Amino acid sequence: MPAKRPRKRPISSSASAKSGSATISHKVAQATISSYHTLLKQRSALNRQLSKASGSAENDIQARLDKINGQLESLGGIEAYQHASVLGQSSQRGGDTSRVLINWLSELGSKPSGSGTSKPTKLKMLEIGALTPDNYDSCSSWIENSPMDLNSRHPDILEQDFLQRPVPETEEERFDIVSCSLVLNFVGDPTDRGRMLKLCHAQLRSRPSSLLFITLPLPCVANSRYMTHDHFKRLVESIGFTLVKEQWREGGKVACWLWRRREEGSVPAEFGSKKLLNDGKKRNNFTILVGESR
Ligand SMILES: C[S@@+](CC[C@H](N)C(=O)[O-])C[C@H]1O[C@@H](n2cnc3c(N)ncnc32)[C@H](O)[C@@H]1O
């Protein structure tokens, strides 16, 4: 288990962070987030093409990839994206989703209570895609959180690609809760999204009390040609989860789900390939593909 924590300059809880102190409007933040996602998806598609191309086609794809990398850079790179996301966390998307998870854990009675004079054992949590290290500080008496991110903005956030994170071999190393909030939609490749869900399963302790928290922008399930609420729920269930809680509203920004871990399932072939579920010019192409292998 790599425990390398880069020493980085701490940030304040405001949106300034690594990208400088400039204040940006919600409109600009939203535009940055959506352009960034579009470019990431285009880059993933080109990388897939590149792996199969040769000769002049290869050069052509490489040139298009260079152009996209340049555009990502001009947007301000991942720092600008995270800066915009922090702003979104505050209000635009209805606030920080950690509050939803905390409320649900309380409702479910998941908060451990000590017996007699003994101190309760804390719930061990992995937070994938943590923009700040303190999202769960208010619960530090009962949650031991391990925040991590592809691009750490604080010394207490482990910098790591979750897709490369070693799968734990012991129950001790595994987690009671994995939070994957607004991360799946960042991953450009649908197969990698499916792999991410399977890896979330592998990070959880093999007990029914283990929980997976997922948040997605609502349009990913409400306005995609290749994904619906029902398809998404059946797909996650097939990996080895049972839905416990769900929250979204018509016209809202995000949807949140809480899943209980069960034994790994055998994923039906229907979730391994892209299938048109809703046609329409104004729809997006978000999808998740799940193969058999972990
Ligand atoms: C929109 S932010 C989400 C922040 C926060 N979790 C929330 O709910 O508002 C997405 C974050 O996920 C991180 N991320 C994306 N892919 C990742 C990966 N493979 N491993 C770790 N972090 C990842 C990005 O770097 C980014 O900071």
The ligand as a Gaussian input file, in Angstrom:
#p B3LYP/6-31G(d) Opt

LIG

0 1
 C      -15.508000      17.454000      -9.208000
 S      -14.192000      17.028000      -8.174000
 C      -15.151000      16.260000      -6.906000
 C      -14.858000      16.744000      -5.588000
 C      -15.693000      16.274000      -4.421000
 N      -15.529000      14.844000      -4.206000
 C      -17.149000      16.650000      -4.525000
 O      -18.012000      15.788000      -4.361000
 O      -17.457000      17.826000      -4.754000
 C      -13.499000      15.558000      -8.893000
 C      -12.181000      15.194000      -8.268000
 O      -11.927000      13.822000      -8.551000
 C      -10.546000      13.674000      -8.768000
 N      -10.305000      12.432000      -9.522000
 C      -10.701000      12.164000     -10.777000
 N      -10.267000      10.936000     -11.158000
 C       -9.588000      10.426000     -10.118000
 C       -8.871000       9.228000      -9.909000
 N       -8.762000       8.302000     -10.873000
 N       -8.278000       9.032000      -8.713000
 C       -8.354000       9.981000      -7.739000
 N       -9.013000      11.146000      -7.884000
 C       -9.613000      11.375000      -9.059000
 C      -10.161000      14.937000      -9.528000
 O       -8.782000      15.201000      -9.468000
 C      -11.011000      15.992000      -8.830000
 O      -10.312000      16.625000      -7.793000

